[in-house]
Amino acid sequence: MFINKSKTRTLNISLRKHGADILCSEKMGKEKNYHHGVVSCYTHSIAVAKMSIRIAMLFHIKVDINSLVRGALLHDCYLYDWHEP
């Protein structure tokens, strides 16, 4: 999905504005050590947040951007290895 530089800037501003405290938290820092496929959970969660914002912008969906960003960043916060009993 193509998105211009202005919208990319808006994405990054929204991410920092609504998720800075989460991104800087100790728990989120630990997510860098866990993997979701080939990327860290940290990187994956940021990608989910950005894609969620992009979709809302693309389809002109009215959303609570604060809840959208925070929910996307936290969606794997309690990820665990289900292989271990």
mmCIF file of the C-alpha atoms, coordinates in Angstrom:
data_MODEL
# 
_entry.id   MODEL 
# 
loop_
_atom_site.group_PDB 
_atom_site.id 
_atom_site.type_symbol 
_atom_site.label_atom_id 
_atom_site.label_alt_id 
_atom_site.label_comp_id 
_atom_site.label_asym_id 
_atom_site.label_entity_id 
_atom_site.label_seq_id 
_atom_site.pdbx_PDB_ins_code 
_atom_site.Cartn_x 
_atom_site.Cartn_y 
_atom_site.Cartn_z 
_atom_site.occupancy 
_atom_site.B_iso_or_equiv 
_atom_site.pdbx_formal_charge 
_atom_site.auth_seq_id 
_atom_site.auth_comp_id 
_atom_site.auth_asym_id 
_atom_site.auth_atom_id 
_atom_site.pdbx_PDB_model_num 
ATOM 1  C CA . MET A 1 1  ? 0.000   0.000   0.000  1.00 0.00 ? 1  MET A CA 1 
ATOM 2  C CA . PHE A 1 2  ? 1.557   3.288   -1.099 1.00 0.00 ? 2  PHE A CA 1 
ATOM 3  C CA . ILE A 1 3  ? 1.479   6.203   1.310  1.00 0.00 ? 3  ILE A CA 1 
ATOM 4  C CA . ASN A 1 4  ? 3.082   9.602   0.684  1.00 0.00 ? 4  ASN A CA 1 
ATOM 5  C CA . LYS A 1 5  ? 5.733   11.278  2.854  1.00 0.00 ? 5  LYS A CA 1 
ATOM 6  C CA . SER A 1 6  ? 3.230   13.608  4.495  1.00 0.00 ? 6  SER A CA 1 
ATOM 7  C CA . LYS A 1 7  ? 1.070   10.699  5.607  1.00 0.00 ? 7  LYS A CA 1 
ATOM 8  C CA . THR A 1 8  ? 4.143   8.761   6.744  1.00 0.00 ? 8  THR A CA 1 
ATOM 9  C CA . ARG A 1 9  ? 5.073   11.745  8.915  1.00 0.00 ? 9  ARG A CA 1 
ATOM 10 C CA . THR A 1 10 ? 1.524   11.782  10.309 1.00 0.00 ? 10 THR A CA 1 
ATOM 11 C CA . LEU A 1 11 ? 1.828   8.064   11.089 1.00 0.00 ? 11 LEU A CA 1 
ATOM 12 C CA . ASN A 1 12 ? 5.040   8.551   13.027 1.00 0.00 ? 12 ASN A CA 1 
ATOM 13 C CA . ILE A 1 13 ? 3.693   11.577  14.904 1.00 0.00 ? 13 ILE A CA 1 
ATOM 14 C CA . SER A 1 14 ? 0.530   9.661   15.857 1.00 0.00 ? 14 SER A CA 1 
ATOM 15 C CA . LEU A 1 15 ? 2.574   6.703   17.013 1.00 0.00 ? 15 LEU A CA 1 
ATOM 16 C CA . ARG A 1 16 ? 4.789   8.857   19.234 1.00 0.00 ? 16 ARG A CA 1 
ATOM 17 C CA . LYS A 1 17 ? 1.938   11.014  20.510 1.00 0.00 ? 17 LYS A CA 1 
ATOM 18 C CA . HIS A 1 18 ? -0.318  8.146   21.554 1.00 0.00 ? 18 HIS A CA 1 
ATOM 19 C CA . GLY A 1 19 ? 2.190   5.397   22.286 1.00 0.00 ? 19 GLY A CA 1 
ATOM 20 C CA . ALA A 1 20 ? 5.387   6.991   23.577 1.00 0.00 ? 20 ALA A CA 1 
ATOM 21 C CA . ASP A 1 21 ? 4.853   5.814   27.153 1.00 0.00 ? 21 ASP A CA 1 
ATOM 22 C CA . ILE A 1 22 ? 4.235   2.259   25.953 1.00 0.00 ? 22 ILE A CA 1 
ATOM 23 C CA . LEU A 1 23 ? 7.199   2.249   23.573 1.00 0.00 ? 23 LEU A CA 1 
ATOM 24 C CA . CYS A 1 24 ? 9.506   3.506   26.347 1.00 0.00 ? 24 CYS A CA 1 
ATOM 25 C CA . SER A 1 25 ? 8.217   1.094   28.984 1.00 0.00 ? 25 SER A CA 1 
ATOM 26 C CA . GLU A 1 26 ? 10.348  -1.656  30.454 1.00 0.00 ? 26 GLU A CA 1 
ATOM 27 C CA . LYS A 1 27 ? 7.873   -4.342  29.320 1.00 0.00 ? 27 LYS A CA 1 
ATOM 28 C CA . MET A 1 28 ? 7.952   -3.143  25.710 1.00 0.00 ? 28 MET A CA 1 
ATOM 29 C CA . GLY A 1 29 ? 11.741  -3.043  25.841 1.00 0.00 ? 29 GLY A CA 1 
ATOM 30 C CA . LYS A 1 30 ? 11.711  -6.722  26.758 1.00 0.00 ? 30 LYS A CA 1 
ATOM 31 C CA . GLU A 1 31 ? 9.548   -7.415  23.690 1.00 0.00 ? 31 GLU A CA 1 
ATOM 32 C CA . LYS A 1 32 ? 12.672  -6.777  21.598 1.00 0.00 ? 32 LYS A CA 1 
ATOM 33 C CA . ASN A 1 33 ? 13.969  -10.127 22.887 1.00 0.00 ? 33 ASN A CA 1 
ATOM 34 C CA . TYR A 1 34 ? 10.924  -12.151 21.867 1.00 0.00 ? 34 TYR A CA 1 
ATOM 35 C CA . HIS A 1 35 ? 10.111  -12.997 18.293 1.00 0.00 ? 35 HIS A CA 1 
ATOM 36 C CA . HIS A 1 36 ? 6.917   -13.070 16.314 1.00 0.00 ? 36 HIS A CA 1 
ATOM 37 C CA . GLY A 1 37 ? 7.978   -15.018 13.265 1.00 0.00 ? 37 GLY A CA 1 
ATOM 38 C CA . VAL A 1 38 ? 11.144  -13.419 11.906 1.00 0.00 ? 38 VAL A CA 1 
ATOM 39 C CA . VAL A 1 39 ? 10.782  -10.027 13.635 1.00 0.00 ? 39 VAL A CA 1 
ATOM 40 C CA . SER A 1 40 ? 10.818  -9.025  17.267 1.00 0.00 ? 40 SER A CA 1 
ATOM 41 C CA . CYS A 1 41 ? 7.469   -8.575  19.003 1.00 0.00 ? 41 CYS A CA 1 
ATOM 42 C CA . TYR A 1 42 ? 8.466   -4.924  19.467 1.00 0.00 ? 42 TYR A CA 1 
ATOM 43 C CA . THR A 1 43 ? 8.938   -4.360  15.722 1.00 0.00 ? 43 THR A CA 1 
ATOM 44 C CA . HIS A 1 44 ? 5.824   -6.369  14.921 1.00 0.00 ? 44 HIS A CA 1 
ATOM 45 C CA . SER A 1 45 ? 3.682   -4.306  17.310 1.00 0.00 ? 45 SER A CA 1 
ATOM 46 C CA . ILE A 1 46 ? 4.915   -1.037  15.776 1.00 0.00 ? 46 ILE A CA 1 
ATOM 47 C CA . ALA A 1 47 ? 4.129   -2.379  12.302 1.00 0.00 ? 47 ALA A CA 1 
ATOM 48 C CA . VAL A 1 48 ? 0.606   -3.358  13.444 1.00 0.00 ? 48 VAL A CA 1 
ATOM 49 C CA . ALA A 1 49 ? 0.047   0.133   14.873 1.00 0.00 ? 49 ALA A CA 1 
ATOM 50 C CA . LYS A 1 50 ? 1.239   1.820   11.673 1.00 0.00 ? 50 LYS A CA 1 
ATOM 51 C CA . MET A 1 51 ? -0.844  -0.463  9.457  1.00 0.00 ? 51 MET A CA 1 
ATOM 52 C CA . SER A 1 52 ? -3.918  0.151   11.612 1.00 0.00 ? 52 SER A CA 1 
ATOM 53 C CA . ILE A 1 53 ? -3.496  3.904   11.198 1.00 0.00 ? 53 ILE A CA 1 
ATOM 54 C CA . ARG A 1 54 ? -2.921  3.493   7.442  1.00 0.00 ? 54 ARG A CA 1 
ATOM 55 C CA . ILE A 1 55 ? -6.115  1.469   7.044  1.00 0.00 ? 55 ILE A CA 1 
ATOM 56 C CA . ALA A 1 56 ? -8.132  4.026   9.002  1.00 0.00 ? 56 ALA A CA 1 
ATOM 57 C CA . MET A 1 57 ? -6.683  6.842   6.858  1.00 0.00 ? 57 MET A CA 1 
ATOM 58 C CA . LEU A 1 58 ? -7.121  4.979   3.569  1.00 0.00 ? 58 LEU A CA 1 
ATOM 59 C CA . PHE A 1 59 ? -10.771 4.187   4.172  1.00 0.00 ? 59 PHE A CA 1 
ATOM 60 C CA . HIS A 1 60 ? -11.520 7.430   6.048  1.00 0.00 ? 60 HIS A CA 1 
ATOM 61 C CA . ILE A 1 61 ? -12.662 5.482   9.096  1.00 0.00 ? 61 ILE A CA 1 
ATOM 62 C CA . LYS A 1 62 ? -13.407 7.602   12.131 1.00 0.00 ? 62 LYS A CA 1 
ATOM 63 C CA . VAL A 1 63 ? -11.534 5.989   14.998 1.00 0.00 ? 63 VAL A CA 1 
ATOM 64 C CA . ASP A 1 64 ? -10.311 6.873   18.453 1.00 0.00 ? 64 ASP A CA 1 
ATOM 65 C CA . ILE A 1 65 ? -6.682  7.118   17.347 1.00 0.00 ? 65 ILE A CA 1 
ATOM 66 C CA . ASN A 1 66 ? -5.419  6.937   20.928 1.00 0.00 ? 66 ASN A CA 1 
ATOM 67 C CA . SER A 1 67 ? -7.184  3.609   21.513 1.00 0.00 ? 67 SER A CA 1 
ATOM 68 C CA . LEU A 1 68 ? -6.195  2.326   18.070 1.00 0.00 ? 68 LEU A CA 1 
ATOM 69 C CA . VAL A 1 69 ? -2.482  2.982   18.579 1.00 0.00 ? 69 VAL A CA 1 
ATOM 70 C CA . ARG A 1 70 ? -2.388  1.762   22.163 1.00 0.00 ? 70 ARG A CA 1 
ATOM 71 C CA . GLY A 1 71 ? -4.359  -1.393  21.396 1.00 0.00 ? 71 GLY A CA 1 
ATOM 72 C CA . ALA A 1 72 ? -2.162  -2.204  18.429 1.00 0.00 ? 72 ALA A CA 1 
ATOM 73 C CA . LEU A 1 73 ? 1.028   -1.714  20.442 1.00 0.00 ? 73 LEU A CA 1 
ATOM 74 C CA . LEU A 1 74 ? -0.236  -3.868  23.298 1.00 0.00 ? 74 LEU A CA 1 
ATOM 75 C CA . HIS A 1 75 ? -1.915  -6.655  21.331 1.00 0.00 ? 75 HIS A CA 1 
ATOM 76 C CA . ASP A 1 76 ? 0.994   -9.085  21.953 1.00 0.00 ? 76 ASP A CA 1 
ATOM 77 C CA . CYS A 1 77 ? 2.107   -7.682  25.292 1.00 0.00 ? 77 CYS A CA 1 
ATOM 78 C CA . TYR A 1 78 ? 1.353   -10.918 27.117 1.00 0.00 ? 78 TYR A CA 1 
ATOM 79 C CA . LEU A 1 79 ? 2.645   -13.215 24.425 1.00 0.00 ? 79 LEU A CA 1 
ATOM 80 C CA . TYR A 1 80 ? 3.945   -16.449 25.863 1.00 0.00 ? 80 TYR A CA 1 
ATOM 81 C CA . ASP A 1 81 ? 5.401   -19.693 24.620 1.00 0.00 ? 81 ASP A CA 1 
ATOM 82 C CA . TRP A 1 82 ? 2.366   -21.959 24.455 1.00 0.00 ? 82 TRP A CA 1 
ATOM 83 C CA . HIS A 1 83 ? 4.671   -24.927 23.891 1.00 0.00 ? 83 HIS A CA 1 
ATOM 84 C CA . GLU A 1 84 ? 5.736   -24.808 27.543 1.00 0.00 ? 84 GLU A CA 1 
ATOM 85 C CA . PRO A 1 85 ? 3.201   -26.181 30.048 1.00 0.00 ? 85 PRO A CA 1 
# 
